[in-house]
Amino acid sequence: MSTIGENIKNKLKDEGFKIEYVARMLGITHGALSQRLDNGDLIKYKTMLEISNITNIPVIDFVTYPYQSHRKNDCVQ
């Protein structure tokens, strides 16, 4: 079973984002972000929200990866 940190890393990779870029945008080092993500399920919601804002990937996609969330606007007829 994957941790949230692993989910975030994998989702970022799938979407074409490099950890180095996201870390730079957060104002931290690559190593600091990797360490946070390696802490697995202990990652703070604030960090997930900041990554979401940088990448425009919804937080729910990090939590549910590799499954797709069913966002409201995806279901509009």
VEXPA-455275 format. One record per residue (C-alpha): residue number from 1; y, z, x. Coordinates in steps of 0.1 Angstrom, whole numbers, plus 5000, padded with zeros to 4 digits. Layout:
BEGIN
{seq = NUM v = Y w = Z u = X}
...
***
This chain:
BEGIN
{seq = 1 v = 5000 w = 5000 u = 5000}
{seq = 2 v = 5034 w = 4990 u = 5014}
{seq = 3 v = 5063 w = 5013 u = 5018}
{seq = 4 v = 5098 w = 5005 u = 5005}
{seq = 5 v = 5109 w = 4999 u = 5041}
{seq = 6 v = 5082 w = 4973 u = 5046}
{seq = 7 v = 5091 w = 4957 u = 5013}
{seq = 8 v = 5127 w = 4954 u = 5024}
{seq = 9 v = 5118 w = 4939 u = 5057}
{seq = 10 v = 5094 w = 4914 u = 5040}
{seq = 11 v = 5119 w = 4905 u = 5013}
{seq = 12 v = 5147 w = 4899 u = 5038}
{seq = 13 v = 5124 w = 4877 u = 5058}
{seq = 14 v = 5114 w = 4857 u = 5027}
{seq = 15 v = 5150 w = 4852 u = 5018}
{seq = 16 v = 5159 w = 4841 u = 5054}
{seq = 17 v = 5178 w = 4872 u = 5065}
{seq = 18 v = 5174 w = 4886 u = 5100}
{seq = 19 v = 5174 w = 4923 u = 5105}
{seq = 20 v = 5200 w = 4918 u = 5133}
{seq = 21 v = 5224 w = 4902 u = 5108}
{seq = 22 v = 5220 w = 4929 u = 5082}
{seq = 23 v = 5224 w = 4956 u = 5108}
{seq = 24 v = 5256 w = 4941 u = 5121}
{seq = 25 v = 5270 w = 4938 u = 5086}
{seq = 26 v = 5261 w = 4975 u = 5080}
{seq = 27 v = 5279 w = 4984 u = 5112}
{seq = 28 v = 5248 w = 4998 u = 5129}
{seq = 29 v = 5224 w = 4986 u = 5156}
{seq = 30 v = 5192 w = 4966 u = 5150}
{seq = 31 v = 5173 w = 4996 u = 5163}
{seq = 32 v = 5190 w = 5020 u = 5139}
{seq = 33 v = 5182 w = 4998 u = 5108}
{seq = 34 v = 5146 w = 4992 u = 5120}
{seq = 35 v = 5142 w = 5030 u = 5123}
{seq = 36 v = 5155 w = 5036 u = 5088}
{seq = 37 v = 5132 w = 5009 u = 5074}
{seq = 38 v = 5102 w = 5023 u = 5094}
{seq = 39 v = 5108 w = 5056 u = 5077}
{seq = 40 v = 5092 w = 5039 u = 5047}
{seq = 41 v = 5097 w = 5056 u = 5014}
{seq = 42 v = 5123 w = 5080 u = 5029}
{seq = 43 v = 5150 w = 5053 u = 5030}
{seq = 44 v = 5181 w = 5063 u = 5011}
{seq = 45 v = 5191 w = 5045 u = 4979}
{seq = 46 v = 5226 w = 5042 u = 4995}
{seq = 47 v = 5211 w = 5021 u = 5023}
{seq = 48 v = 5191 w = 4999 u = 4999}
{seq = 49 v = 5223 w = 4994 u = 4978}
{seq = 50 v = 5243 w = 4984 u = 5009}
{seq = 51 v = 5216 w = 4959 u = 5020}
{seq = 52 v = 5216 w = 4946 u = 4984}
{seq = 53 v = 5253 w = 4941 u = 4985}
{seq = 54 v = 5252 w = 4923 u = 5018}
{seq = 55 v = 5223 w = 4900 u = 5009}
{seq = 56 v = 5228 w = 4897 u = 4971}
{seq = 57 v = 5192 w = 4907 u = 4966}
{seq = 58 v = 5188 w = 4932 u = 4937}
{seq = 59 v = 5175 w = 4966 u = 4948}
{seq = 60 v = 5147 w = 4963 u = 4922}
{seq = 61 v = 5134 w = 4934 u = 4942}
{seq = 62 v = 5130 w = 4957 u = 4972}
{seq = 63 v = 5111 w = 4982 u = 4952}
{seq = 64 v = 5088 w = 4957 u = 4934}
{seq = 65 v = 5082 w = 4933 u = 4963}
{seq = 66 v = 5061 w = 4911 u = 4964}
{seq = 67 v = 5063 w = 4910 u = 4926}
{seq = 68 v = 5093 w = 4894 u = 4910}
{seq = 69 v = 5114 w = 4915 u = 4887}
{seq = 70 v = 5123 w = 4902 u = 4854}
{seq = 71 v = 5160 w = 4904 u = 4854}
{seq = 72 v = 5178 w = 4902 u = 4821}
{seq = 73 v = 5196 w = 4869 u = 4829}
{seq = 74 v = 5163 w = 4853 u = 4838}
{seq = 75 v = 5151 w = 4857 u = 4802}
{seq = 76 v = 5181 w = 4842 u = 4785}
{seq = 77 v = 5171 w = 4814 u = 4761}
***
